[in-house]
Amino acid sequence: MQASIRAVKDRFSEFVRLARRGEEIIVTFHDKPVAKLVPLSAEEGKQTTGRQALLAELTELRDSLADRCAGAPLSQTVVDSRKGARY
């Protein structure tokens, strides 16, 4: 299926629904193909990570590093260092 940029812009949700169903949409500009809207493969769909999943990964990483890191927070170390460097 082909559609102009204007048509895709005006009815974007509709074109995304078509792509989700497996339709391939060629986007045209002045009747020349410039882009393609295609559905994600199952593998690509698995790779997309939601914000909550990313935050959970980062929390897990932070917790795993907590036992290895000791002392004052880096921000406090920088503040203390700057206070000592002033005249």
C-alpha positions in Angstrom: 0.0 0.0 0.0 1.2 3.5 -0.7 0.3 6.7 1.1 1.4 10.3 1.0 3.2 11.9 4.0 0.1 14.1 4.5 -2.2 11.1 4.6 0.0 9.3 7.0 0.3 12.4 9.2 -3.4 12.9 9.2 -4.3 9.3 9.9 -1.2 8.0 11.7 -3.0 5.7 14.2 -4.9 4.1 11.3 -1.7 3.4 9.5 0.0 2.0 12.6 -3.0 -0.4 13.1 -2.6 -1.5 9.5 1.2 -2.2 10.0 0.4 -4.1 13.2 -1.8 -6.4 11.1 1.0 -7.1 8.7 0.4 -4.4 6.1 3.5 -2.7 4.6 3.0 1.0 3.9 5.2 2.9 1.5 5.2 6.6 2.4 5.6 8.9 -0.6 6.6 12.5 -1.0 5.6 14.1 -4.3 4.7 10.6 -5.6 8.2 9.3 -4.8 8.8 6.6 -2.1 10.7 8.0 0.8 10.0 5.6 3.8 8.4 2.4 4.7 6.1 1.6 7.7 6.3 -2.1 8.5 5.3 -4.3 11.4 8.0 -5.4 13.9 9.0 -9.0 13.8 8.4 -11.1 16.9 12.1 -10.9 17.7 12.2 -7.1 17.4 9.1 -6.9 19.5 10.9 -8.8 22.3 13.9 -6.4 22.2 11.9 -3.3 22.9 12.0 -2.7 26.6 9.5 -0.6 28.5 10.6 2.1 30.9 9.6 0.0 34.0 11.7 -3.0 32.9 14.7 -0.7 32.3 14.2 0.9 35.8 14.0 -2.6 37.3 17.3 -3.6 35.6 19.0 -0.4 36.9 17.7 -0.9 40.4 19.0 -4.5 40.3 22.4 -3.3 39.1 22.6 -0.6 41.8 21.7 -3.2 44.5 24.3 -5.6 43.2 27.0 -2.9 43.4 26.0 -1.6 46.8 28.1 -4.3 48.6 31.2 -3.4 46.7 31.0 0.4 47.2 31.8 1.8 50.5 32.4 5.3 51.9 30.7 8.6 51.3 28.6 9.2 48.2 30.6 10.7 45.3 28.6 13.9 45.4 29.6 14.4 49.0 33.3 13.7 48.2 33.2 16.4 45.4 31.6 18.9 47.7 34.2 18.3 50.4 37.0 18.5 47.8 35.8 21.8 46.6 35.5 23.3 50.1 39.1 22.3 50.8 40.4 23.8 47.6 38.9 27.3 48.3 41.2 30.0 49.8 
